[in-house]
């Protein structure tokens, strides 16, 4: 199930505010390596893709797996560019849409939150409509079979009464 807008905002804030903290660098790199479909909100998805491309380190495309520039001036420059000119992300972006970048998401965003966020990123939602339809159709078939049995019994009973 993609991240809800609130969790998506926290993930973007985490990436753009804690990049200079060594304990968060590997987690930020892991987050950047994920697919953008983990965000439910289109604007957050666009910001994520901007960060993903902007922070990607130059490496040989043929030999090396992707890596990211996390920490230092290069990371700050990518974030500041988006804050100063939001249209680098999308031509229709405004300053309000990128205002969350660079702000710490709060103390509730810790290792436990990050792990739960990863689970939510990849978790597929269950089709509630299918489950309800399956339950209703099975109830209908049970009641229909009960009705058939009772009608068979009543027919047999009538037949037995008429023969006796």
C-alpha positions in Angstrom: 0.0 0.0 0.0 1.6 3.3 -0.9 2.4 5.7 1.8 -0.4 8.0 3.0 0.4 11.7 2.4 1.3 12.2 6.0 3.9 9.4 6.0 5.1 10.5 2.6 5.7 14.0 3.9 7.7 12.6 6.8 9.8 10.4 4.5 10.6 13.4 2.3 11.5 15.5 5.4 13.7 12.6 6.7 15.6 12.5 3.4 16.1 16.3 3.3 16.8 17.1 6.9 18.8 14.2 8.3 21.3 13.6 5.5 24.2 14.9 7.6 23.5 12.5 10.4 25.7 9.4 9.8 23.2 7.0 11.4 20.6 8.0 8.8 22.7 8.0 5.7 22.3 4.3 4.9 18.5 4.5 5.5 18.2 7.5 3.2 20.2 5.6 0.5 17.9 2.6 0.9 14.8 4.9 0.7 16.2 6.5 -2.5 16.7 3.1 -4.0 13.0 2.3 -3.7 10.4 2.7 -6.5 8.5 6.0 -6.5 5.2 4.2 -6.6 5.5 4.0 -2.8 4.0 7.5 -2.6 0.2 7.8 -2.9 0.4 11.6 -3.5 1.5 12.6 -7.0 3.3 15.8 -5.8 5.3 13.8 -3.3 6.1 11.3 -6.0 7.5 14.1 -8.2 9.5 15.5 -5.3 10.9 12.1 -4.6 11.9 11.5 -8.2 13.6 14.9 -8.3 15.6 14.0 -5.2 16.4 10.6 -6.5 17.7 11.9 -9.8 19.4 15.0 -8.2 21.2 13.0 -5.6 22.3 10.2 -7.8 26.1 10.0 -7.9 27.8 9.9 -11.2 29.0 6.3 -11.9 29.4 4.2 -14.9 25.9 3.1 -16.0 27.3 -0.2 -17.4 29.3 -1.4 -14.5 28.2 0.1 -11.2 24.8 0.0 -9.4 23.2 3.3 -8.6 24.4 5.2 -5.6 23.6 8.5 -4.0 25.4 11.6 -2.8 24.1 11.8 0.8 25.6 14.5 3.0 27.6 17.6 2.3 27.2 20.5 0.0 25.9 18.6 -3.0 22.9 17.3 -1.1 22.2 20.7 0.4 22.5 22.3 -3.1 19.8 19.9 -4.5 17.4 20.7 -1.6 18.1 24.4 -1.7 17.5 24.5 -5.5 14.1 23.0 -5.0 13.2 25.4 -2.2 14.4 28.4 -4.1 12.9 27.4 -7.5 10.2 24.8 -7.1 9.6 24.7 -10.8 12.8 22.6 -11.2 10.6 19.7 -9.9 7.5 20.5 -11.9 6.5 23.6 -13.9 3.4 23.9 -11.8 4.9 23.6 -8.4 4.7 26.4 -5.9 6.7 27.2 -2.8 4.0 25.8 -0.5 4.4 22.4 -2.1 8.1 22.2 -1.3 8.0 24.0 2.1 8.3 20.7 3.9 11.8 20.0 2.5 14.6 20.4 5.0 12.4 20.4 8.1 12.9 17.7 10.6 9.9 15.4 10.7 10.0 15.1 14.5 11.1 12.7 17.2 8.4 10.1 16.3 10.4 9.4 13.1 12.9 6.8 14.4 14.2 3.4 13.4 10.8 1.7 14.2 8.9 4.3 12.2 11.3 3.8 9.3 10.9 0.0 9.3 7.1 0.4 9.4 7.3 2.9 6.5 9.2 0.3 4.5 6.5 -2.3 5.2 3.8 0.1 4.1 5.8 1.0 1.0 5.7 -2.6 -0.3 2.5 -3.9 1.3 -0.2 -4.6 -1.2 -3.7 -3.7 -0.1 -6.3 -6.4 0.2 -9.2 -6.1 -2.1 -12.0 -5.5 0.3 -14.7 -5.6 -2.4 -13.7 -9.0 -3.5 -13.6 -10.4 0.1 -17.1 -9.0 0.8 -18.4 -10.3 -2.5 -16.9 -13.7 -1.9 -18.5 -13.8 1.6 -21.9 -12.7 0.3 -21.8 -15.3 -2.6 -20.9 -18.1 -0.2 -23.7 -17.0 2.2 -26.1 -17.0 -0.8 -25.0 -20.4 -1.9 -25.3 -21.8 1.6 -28.8 -20.4 2.0 -29.7 -21.6 -1.5 -28.4 -25.1 -0.6 -30.3 -24.9 2.7 -33.4 -23.9 0.8 -32.9 -26.8 -1.6 -32.5 -29.3 1.2 -35.5 -28.0 3.0 -37.6 -28.1 -0.2 -36.3 -31.6 -0.9 -37.3 -32.6 2.6 -40.7 -31.0 2.4 -41.3 -32.7 -1.0 -40.3 -36.0 0.5 -42.5 -35.5 3.5 -45.4 -34.7 1.3 -44.7 -37.7 -0.8 -44.5 -39.8 2.3 -47.8 -38.5 3.7 -49.6 -39.1 0.5 -48.3 -42.6 0.2 -49.2 -43.6 3.7 
